[in-house]
Amino acid sequence: MEWMLLPLKRYADFNGRSRRKEYWMFALMQCLVLFVFGGLFAVAALALGNENGPGVLAWLICAVMVIVCLALIVPGIAVTVRRLHDQDKSGWFYLISLVPYVGAFVLLVFMCIEGTPGPNQYGENPRQ
């Protein structure tokens, strides 16, 4: 649980390095949060909805989900930049994700690669 919340503690910290575990646990937490909110929305929409559409509670849950997703954008980018720093790459490599089709795949590969051993220009090895 600590690894899932660490990027939230380092909310807008774009300096330093982050381990793969920190990145992937945060990604898992984001998926779980979206899954829970999506399930709550579906239950509320089915249980309280009528012929006019989902009920007010379903839309309230959807609004909270949007707010949570917006709040997770900054720590998501920050942990990705720190993950790139762990491989001795500039945080600007994050922009490769904007390239259609292949950009997200390339960034995914970068997130799976182990960091450089020992210290690099972005700080000490986070594994030590």
C-alpha positions as CSV (number, residue, x, y, z in Angstrom):
1,M,0.0,0.0,0.0
2,E,2.9,2.3,0.7
3,W,4.2,2.1,-2.9
4,M,0.7,3.0,-4.2
5,L,0.5,6.2,-2.2
6,L,4.2,7.3,-2.5
7,P,3.5,9.2,-5.8
8,L,0.7,11.1,-4.0
9,K,3.1,12.1,-1.3
10,R,5.5,13.3,-4.0
11,Y,2.6,15.0,-5.8
12,A,4.4,17.4,-8.1
13,D,8.0,16.3,-7.5
14,F,9.6,16.0,-10.9
15,N,13.1,15.6,-9.5
16,G,14.9,12.4,-8.5
17,R,14.3,8.8,-9.4
18,S,11.5,6.3,-9.0
19,R,11.6,2.5,-9.0
20,R,9.5,0.3,-11.3
21,K,7.6,-0.9,-8.3
22,E,6.5,2.6,-7.4
23,Y,5.3,3.3,-10.9
24,W,3.4,0.1,-11.4
25,M,1.8,0.1,-8.0
26,F,0.6,3.6,-8.6
27,A,-0.7,2.5,-12.0
28,L,-2.5,-0.4,-10.3
29,M,-4.0,2.0,-7.8
30,Q,-5.3,4.2,-10.6
31,C,-6.9,1.2,-12.3
32,L,-8.5,0.0,-9.0
33,V,-9.9,3.5,-8.4
34,L,-11.4,3.7,-11.9
35,F,-12.8,0.2,-11.6
36,V,-14.5,1.0,-8.3
37,F,-16.0,4.3,-9.5
38,G,-17.1,2.6,-12.7
39,G,-18.8,-0.1,-10.8
40,L,-20.5,2.4,-8.5
41,F,-21.7,4.3,-11.5
42,A,-23.0,1.2,-13.2
43,V,-24.9,0.1,-10.0
44,A,-26.3,3.5,-9.4
45,A,-27.3,3.9,-13.0
46,L,-29.0,0.5,-13.1
47,A,-30.6,0.7,-9.7
48,L,-31.7,4.3,-9.6
49,G,-32.1,5.1,-13.3
50,N,-35.3,5.3,-15.2
51,E,-36.4,5.7,-18.8
52,N,-34.9,9.2,-18.8
53,G,-31.4,7.9,-18.1
54,P,-29.2,7.4,-15.1
55,G,-30.2,9.0,-11.8
56,V,-28.7,12.0,-10.1
57,L,-26.6,9.8,-7.8
58,A,-25.0,8.1,-10.9
59,W,-24.0,11.5,-12.3
60,L,-22.7,12.6,-8.9
61,I,-20.5,9.5,-8.8
62,C,-19.4,10.2,-12.4
63,A,-18.5,13.8,-11.4
64,V,-16.4,12.6,-8.4
65,M,-14.7,10.1,-10.7
66,V,-13.8,12.9,-13.2
67,I,-12.4,15.1,-10.3
68,V,-10.3,12.1,-9.0
69,C,-9.0,11.4,-12.5
70,L,-8.0,15.1,-13.0
71,A,-6.3,15.1,-9.5
72,L,-4.2,12.0,-10.5
73,I,-2.9,13.5,-13.7
74,V,0.0,15.5,-12.1
75,P,1.3,12.7,-9.9
76,G,1.0,10.3,-12.8
77,I,3.1,12.5,-15.0
78,A,5.6,13.1,-12.1
79,V,6.1,9.4,-11.4
80,T,6.6,8.8,-15.1
81,V,9.2,11.5,-15.3
82,R,11.0,10.2,-12.3
83,R,10.9,6.7,-13.8
84,L,12.5,8.1,-16.9
85,H,15.1,9.7,-14.7
86,D,15.9,6.3,-13.2
87,Q,17.0,5.2,-16.7
88,D,19.1,8.4,-17.0
89,K,16.7,9.8,-19.6
90,S,15.3,13.3,-19.6
91,G,11.8,13.8,-18.4
92,W,11.1,15.3,-21.9
93,F,10.9,11.8,-23.2
94,Y,7.4,11.7,-21.7
95,L,6.3,13.7,-24.8
96,I,7.0,10.7,-26.9
97,S,3.6,9.4,-25.7
98,L,2.0,12.1,-27.9
99,V,3.2,10.3,-31.0
100,P,0.2,8.5,-32.4
101,Y,0.1,4.7,-32.2
102,V,3.7,4.0,-31.3
103,G,4.4,6.7,-28.6
104,A,2.4,5.0,-25.8
105,F,4.0,1.7,-26.6
106,V,7.5,3.1,-26.5
107,L,6.8,4.8,-23.2
108,L,5.4,1.5,-21.9
109,V,8.6,-0.2,-22.8
110,F,10.6,2.5,-21.1
111,M,8.5,2.0,-17.9
112,C,9.4,-1.7,-17.9
113,I,13.2,-1.3,-18.3
114,E,15.3,-1.5,-15.2
115,G,16.9,1.7,-14.0
116,T,20.6,2.5,-14.3
117,P,22.6,0.9,-11.4
118,G,24.3,3.3,-9.0
119,P,23.9,7.1,-9.0
120,N,23.2,9.0,-12.2
121,Q,22.7,12.7,-13.0
122,Y,19.2,12.6,-11.4
123,G,20.2,11.2,-8.1
124,E,21.0,8.1,-6.1
125,N,19.7,4.7,-7.0
126,P,16.2,4.4,-5.4
127,R,16.8,0.6,-4.8
128,Q,19.6,1.3,-2.3
